Amino acid sequence: MAALIAPSILSADFANLERDLAAIGTADYAHVDVMDNHFVPNLTLGLPVFERLAQVSPIPIDAHLMIADPDRWAPGYAEAGAASVTFHAEAANAPVRLARELRRLGARAGLALRPATPVEPFLDLLPEFDMLLVMTVEPGFGGQSFIDGTLPKIARAREAVSAAGLDVWIQVDGGVSRSTIERAADAGADVFVAGSAVYGAESIPDEIQTLRDLADAASHAH
């Protein structure tokens, strides 16, 4: 499939979120990081703010829940209008049950893995999910540098998805920029979260298109 670009509003101006959502209107998704200061040592926004973002966003919202107890809280984000809700494998008690509930509520269900979390325990469960998010930095803060050690994990996930004939997207989040997106795409990722690379660019639409073109070229090189 063609590469999908999901700029992270973690790098946006939190006093001007509606403006900064409009600025990424040519992207495929708006990636919204929800952090609770428990699962990760940072606090961003919660359900009331998220609900308003979903109402004003020009593009579908991809919610990344870096929170404790997603079994309890994640369905609320689907109900609030998220097109896709991703929760962390390390935090969920019953990931398959939660994924089924998210799908029942009309959202795509995503499973996120921290850099050190192996993908193997989840490969047999991939049919229950719509997306696998391989974190390419430690979750919690934007602006970190890409961890190349996650590339083999992306490749193993892609092999499993292809071998099973599944339509599961593989997303990467963290340190994604012009200098790293080709490596991630070559390994098998097809959804790319970029924060500072997009919001720090002189032209946000041009940067989104450049990242898309680089990823497409790298994935088609196979």
LINSUL-V736723 format. One record per pair of residues at least 6 apart in sequence whose ideal C-beta (glycine too) atoms are under 6 Angstrom apart, sorted by the first residue. I is the first residue (numbers start at 1). J is the second residue. Records with the same first field share a line. If there is no record, write none. Layout:
# LINSUL-V736723
I=J  J
This chain:
# LINSUL-V736723
1=190
2=216
3=190  212  215  216
4=28  191
5=27  28  192  208  211  212
6=29  31  62  193
7=24  27  194  198
8=31  193  195
9=32
10=33  142  195
11=142  195  196  199
12=20  199
13=20
18=56
21=30  57
22=58
23=204
25=58
26=205  208
27=59  208
29=60  62
30=57  59  61
31=62  193
32=61  63
33=44  64
34=65  67
35=42  43  44  66
36=67
37=43
38=68
39=66  67  68  91
40=66  139  140
41=140
42=140  141
47=76
50=80
51=80
54=61  80  81
60=83
61=82  83
62=84
63=77  82  85
64=86
65=74  87
66=139
67=73
68=91
70=87  91  92
71=92  93  94  98
74=85  87  98
75=101  105
77=85
78=85  102  105  107
79=105
82=107
84=107  108  110
85=102  107
86=110  112  133
88=112
89=111  113
92=98
96=128
99=109  128  129
102=109
103=109
108=130
109=129  130
110=131  133
111=129  132
112=133
113=134
114=135
115=135  147  150
119=153  156  157
123=160
126=166  168
131=169  171
132=157  170
133=171  173
134=150  153  154  172
135=173  174
136=146  147  150  172  174  175
137=144  174  175
142=195  196
143=196
144=174  175
145=175
146=175  180
151=187
154=187  188  189
155=187  188
157=170
158=170  188
161=168
169=190  191
170=188  189  190
171=191
172=184  189  192
173=193
176=192  194
177=197
181=192  211  214  215
182=214  218
185=215  218  219
186=218
192=215
198=204  207
201=207
